[in-house]
Amino acid sequence: MSRRIVIIQGHPDPAGGHLGHALADAYAQGALSAGHDVRPIAVARLDFPLLRTKAEFDSGAPPEPIAAVQADFAWAEHLVFLYPLWLGAMPALLKAFLEQTLRPGFAFEPGRMRGRLAGRSARVVITMGMPVLAFRWWFGAHSLKAFERSILGFVGIGPVRESLFGMVESAGEAKRARWIAAMRRLGQAAR
């Protein structure tokens, strides 16, 4: 059964060429090969301002690139978020993108705090320089938990699955090839 998938590349480098870009490409290739519909979003290539006031967040009109993203989110059945871990969390550009995109009225009902994006699943893919075990156990994976619960769960997205890749700078070609193959399989399964 074909699914509608949006892949959000959250790496802030618009030049690409990072492991996260290869993982996103592999997921997309797998999904397309299995007959799924895929729409990519490269956050680093979008031009949007930072939100600076509650009034802007609550009632300001989203800029045109964000309105297009909201249409993609509304279309999607499954969302895939990929980003590197920077200072223990997602890069600031991705957080700013989420603030612009997941506004009241679109992503949740103001005042009622009810998510409006229910019926969509997600996968969060994070690359990091530290071992995954250290991220999970020593640091408690707090930023991942916050993203899954306080952002995605809040707007109704679930279930949320995760793929974490650690020690990426020292990973050899064979390990990277295994990671890319795993992402391709996940794309085929639309998981």
C-alpha positions, 0 to 999 in steps of 0.5 A, spaced: 500 500 500 502 506 497 504 512 503 505 519 502 511 521 505 515 527 507 522 527 508 525 533 512 532 534 511 534 538 517 541 539 516 543 547 516 548 546 511 545 547 504 551 545 500 549 537 502 554 532 502 553 530 509 551 523 512 544 525 514 543 527 506 546 520 504 541 517 509 535 521 507 537 520 499 537 512 501 530 513 505 527 516 499 530 511 494 527 506 498 520 509 498 520 510 491 522 503 489 516 501 493 511 505 490 510 510 495 510 518 494 515 522 496 516 530 497 523 532 500 524 538 504 531 541 505 530 546 511 537 549 509 534 552 502 528 555 505 528 562 506 524 564 512 524 569 518 525 567 526 519 568 530 520 573 535 514 574 539 508 570 541 503 574 537 507 572 531 506 565 533 499 565 534 496 570 529 502 572 524 501 569 517 506 564 515 511 566 510 510 563 503 515 557 503 512 555 510 505 555 507 508 550 502 511 546 507 504 546 511 501 543 505 506 538 504 505 536 512 497 536 511 498 531 505 503 527 508 501 520 512 508 519 514 514 524 516 521 523 516 526 528 520 533 527 519 538 532 523 545 532 526 545 532 534 548 539 535 550 541 542 545 536 545 539 538 540 537 539 533 540 545 530 537 552 531 535 552 524 530 546 524 527 548 531 526 555 527 523 551 522 518 547 526 516 553 530 514 557 523 511 550 521 507 548 527 503 554 528 496 554 532 490 553 527 494 549 523 498 544 527 494 544 534 487 548 536 489 554 540 486 554 547 484 547 547 491 544 545 489 539 541 493 536 535 491 537 528 496 532 525 493 526 528 493 520 523 500 521 521 506 517 523 514 519 524 521 517 524 526 521 527 533 520 524 539 523 528 547 523 527 552 524 532 559 524 534 558 521 540 556 513 541 548 512 541 549 509 548 552 515 551 546 519 548 541 515 551 544 513 558 548 518 560 545 524 557 538 521 557 536 522 550 532 529 553 532 532 546 529 526 542 524 525 548 522 533 548 522 532 540 517 526 540 513 528 546 513 536 546 513 537 539 510 531 535 506 528 540 503 535 542 501 536 535 498 529 534 503 525 530 504 518 532 507 513 533 514 516 532 520 511 531 527 513 531 534 511 528 540 514 531 547 513 528 553 515 533 560 516 532 559 518 525 566 521 524 570 515 525 565 510 522 568 507 516 565 506 509 562 499 511 559 501 517 556 507 513 554 502 507 550 498 512 547 505 515 545 507 508 542 500 506 538 500 513 535 507 511 533 504 504 529 498 507 526 503 512 524 507 506 521 501 502 517 499 508 515 507 509 517 506 517 
